[in-house]
Amino acid sequence: MAMAMAMARSGPTRAWPRHLLGRVTASERFLGYGALPIGAVLAGALATGLRTAAWVICVAQALCVLALVLSSIH
C-alpha cells in the first residue's frame, strides 16, 4: 500500500506546473477522502446480501479487466 501511495504521488508532481501543484493535491485528496464514506455506505448496503455483493464484485472485476485490455496500457 505504501508503495502504491508513493507511486500515485510521483506522477502529478511531474505532470502539473509547480504553481498548480498545491491545488491539484488538495483536489485529489478531497475527492479521494470524500469517496471513502460513500464506499463505506455502499459496502454496508452490499453486506446485507452476501450473494449480491459477490456478484457485484465479480462484475466490477470483469469490467476493470476489460477496461485495461481495451486501453492503450499494455
Buried (B, 14 or more C-beta within 10 A) or exposed (E): EEEEEEEEEEEBEEEBEEEEEEEBBEEEEEEEEEEEEEEEEEEEEBEEEEEEBEEEEEEEEEEEEEEEEEEEEE
